Amino acid sequence: MTEGTDRPRIIEYAGNGFVITWEPARCRHAAECVRGLPTVFDNTRRPWIVTDGATVDEVVTVVDRCPSYALGYRTADGRWRSAPAGA
């Protein structure tokens, strides 16, 4: 986060026709992502998100289960998910 701004730090992992976003400060480590799609999300690996480990639909399904909205996505076909305002 840049000093003097209220914008959260969001890290982007791009590839395979979509972008996965992760907001570390929002993450509550529920591990829905790691359990749901370990080929993409592996917290023992760096980078911990590798987009070529699954299809867009598989990623969308798992990211949509993130209870803290720390994970989001943007797909080439226009689908997206980010934290709702005030969440």
C-alpha positions as a Markdown table, in Angstrom:
| # | Residue | x | y | z |
|---|---|---|---|---|
| 1 | Met | 0.0 | 0.0 | 0.0 |
| 2 | Thr | 1.3 | 3.4 | -0.9 |
| 3 | Glu | 1.6 | 5.8 | 2.0 |
| 4 | Gly | -1.3 | 8.2 | 2.2 |
| 5 | Thr | -3.8 | 6.1 | 0.3 |
| 6 | Asp | -6.7 | 4.0 | 1.5 |
| 7 | Arg | -6.3 | 1.5 | -1.4 |
| 8 | Pro | -5.6 | -2.1 | -0.3 |
| 9 | Arg | -2.7 | -4.0 | -1.7 |
| 10 | Ile | -3.9 | -6.4 | -4.4 |
| 11 | Ile | -1.6 | -8.9 | -6.1 |
| 12 | Glu | -2.4 | -10.1 | -9.5 |
| 13 | Tyr | -1.6 | -13.5 | -11.0 |
| 14 | Ala | -2.2 | -13.5 | -14.8 |
| 15 | Gly | -2.2 | -16.3 | -17.3 |
| 16 | Asn | -4.3 | -18.9 | -19.0 |
| 17 | Gly | -7.0 | -16.4 | -20.2 |
| 18 | Phe | -7.8 | -14.9 | -16.8 |
| 19 | Val | -6.3 | -13.0 | -13.8 |
| 20 | Ile | -6.6 | -14.1 | -10.2 |
| 21 | Thr | -6.4 | -11.3 | -7.7 |
| 22 | Trp | -5.4 | -11.7 | -4.0 |
| 23 | Glu | -5.8 | -9.1 | -1.3 |
| 24 | Pro | -3.5 | -10.3 | 1.6 |
| 25 | Ala | -5.0 | -8.0 | 4.2 |
| 26 | Arg | -8.5 | -9.4 | 3.6 |
| 27 | Cys | -7.4 | -13.1 | 3.7 |
| 28 | Arg | -8.6 | -15.0 | 6.7 |
| 29 | His | -6.9 | -18.3 | 5.7 |
| 30 | Ala | -10.0 | -20.4 | 5.5 |
| 31 | Ala | -8.1 | -22.4 | 2.9 |
| 32 | Glu | -11.1 | -23.0 | 0.7 |
| 33 | Cys | -8.9 | -22.3 | -2.2 |
| 34 | Val | -6.0 | -24.6 | -1.2 |
| 35 | Arg | -8.4 | -27.5 | -0.5 |
| 36 | Gly | -10.6 | -26.8 | -3.5 |
| 37 | Leu | -7.9 | -26.5 | -6.2 |
| 38 | Pro | -4.4 | -27.4 | -5.0 |
| 39 | Thr | -3.0 | -27.3 | -8.5 |
| 40 | Val | -3.6 | -23.6 | -8.6 |
| 41 | Phe | -3.4 | -22.6 | -4.9 |
| 42 | Asp | -0.5 | -24.0 | -2.9 |
| 43 | Asn | 0.7 | -21.9 | 0.1 |
| 44 | Thr | 4.0 | -23.9 | 0.3 |
| 45 | Arg | 5.0 | -22.8 | -3.2 |
| 46 | Arg | 6.2 | -19.4 | -4.5 |
| 47 | Pro | 4.3 | -17.9 | -6.2 |
| 48 | Trp | 1.5 | -19.6 | -4.3 |
| 49 | Ile | -1.0 | -19.1 | -7.2 |
| 50 | Val | -0.2 | -20.6 | -10.6 |
| 51 | Thr | -3.0 | -19.9 | -13.1 |
| 52 | Asp | -2.2 | -22.7 | -15.5 |
| 53 | Gly | -3.1 | -25.4 | -13.0 |
| 54 | Ala | -6.9 | -25.4 | -14.0 |
| 55 | Thr | -9.5 | -24.2 | -16.3 |
| 56 | Val | -11.3 | -20.8 | -16.0 |
| 57 | Asp | -14.5 | -22.6 | -14.8 |
| 58 | Glu | -12.6 | -24.5 | -12.1 |
| 59 | Val | -10.9 | -21.3 | -10.8 |
| 60 | Val | -14.2 | -19.4 | -10.8 |
| 61 | Thr | -16.0 | -22.1 | -8.8 |
| 62 | Val | -13.3 | -22.2 | -6.2 |
| 63 | Val | -12.7 | -18.4 | -5.9 |
| 64 | Asp | -16.4 | -17.9 | -5.5 |
| 65 | Arg | -16.2 | -20.0 | -2.3 |
| 66 | Cys | -13.7 | -17.6 | -0.7 |
| 67 | Pro | -15.5 | -16.4 | 2.4 |
| 68 | Ser | -13.4 | -13.3 | 3.0 |
| 69 | Tyr | -13.4 | -12.1 | -0.7 |
| 70 | Ala | -9.6 | -12.0 | -0.5 |
| 71 | Leu | -9.6 | -13.8 | -3.9 |
| 72 | Gly | -11.1 | -12.4 | -7.1 |
| 73 | Tyr | -10.8 | -12.9 | -10.8 |
| 74 | Arg | -11.2 | -11.3 | -14.2 |
| 75 | Thr | -11.8 | -13.6 | -17.2 |
| 76 | Ala | -11.4 | -13.0 | -20.9 |
| 77 | Asp | -15.1 | -13.6 | -21.4 |
| 78 | Gly | -16.0 | -10.8 | -19.0 |
| 79 | Arg | -16.7 | -12.6 | -15.8 |
| 80 | Trp | -15.3 | -11.0 | -12.6 |
| 81 | Arg | -15.4 | -11.1 | -8.9 |
| 82 | Ser | -14.0 | -8.7 | -6.3 |
| 83 | Ala | -14.8 | -7.8 | -2.8 |
| 84 | Pro | -18.2 | -6.0 | -2.5 |
| 85 | Ala | -18.2 | -2.5 | -1.2 |
| 86 | Gly | -18.0 | -2.4 | 2.5 |
| 87 | Ala | -17.1 | -6.1 | 2.9 |
